[in-house]
Structures are given as C-alpha cells and as structure tokens.
Amino acid sequence: MNQKGFTLIEMLIVLLVISILLIITVPNIIQHQKSIRNKGCEAFVKMVQAQVQSYQIDENKLPASLEDLKSKGYIESATCPNGKSLKYDSDGKVSVSE
C-alpha cells in the first residue's frame, strides 16, 4: 500500500522554520511600532488638514474648531493612532498637541 503524506519529522521541520521566522520578525515589529504610529499620526494630521480645506471650500469659511469638522462628518476623530490629540489654530492649521 503506497500512501502519500507528510511524516512527523517533516512536520516538525516545518514548525521549526515557522517558529524561527516568528522569533525573528515579532521583536522587529514591536521595536518599530512606535515609529509606525508616529508616521501614522503625521499622515493623519495631513488628512485632517485636507478636510479643513474641504470644509473651507464647501462652507466658504474656516471651521471654528475640530468639532465643526466632526459634526459635519468631515472627520470621525481628532486623535492620532499614537493616542495624541490634535489641536486646531485660528489660522486653519492642524497640529499635534504635546
């Protein structure tokens, strides 16, 4: 009888290779998580700034605050992926509050 399939040794070797790959990649991801979130925050600020401009085009005026953007559906949140809040200046500039 000729059966095809994987032996126990072959399965253990595959599990060993997968484990080694996980051991190598997971610490790198965790190490770079902070910089990834900061880059995400930078991109989010640019997106909110674009929404300020969209609001200005639609309403012919700058929004009074980020709450105006939320209430009109331009943005859902004023919080970056890294947890920092955004601030809005009276001249229409969006930045990260420290």
C-alpha positions, 0 to 999 in steps of 0.5 A: 500500500503506497500512501502519500503524506507528510511524516512527523519529522517533516512536520516538525521541520516545518514548525521549526522554520515557522517558529524561527521566522516568528522569533525573528520578525515579532521583536522587529515589529514591536521595536518599530511600532512606535515609529509606525504610529508616529508616521501614522499620526503625521499622515493623519494630521495631513488628512485632517488638514485636507478636510479643513480645506474641504470644509473651507471650500464647501462652507466658504469659511474656516471651521471654528474648531475640530468639532465643526469638522466632526459634526459635519462628518468631515472627520470621525476623530481628532486623535492620532493612532499614537493616542495624541490629540490634535489641536486646531489654530485660528489660522486653519492649521492642524497640529499635534498637541504635546 
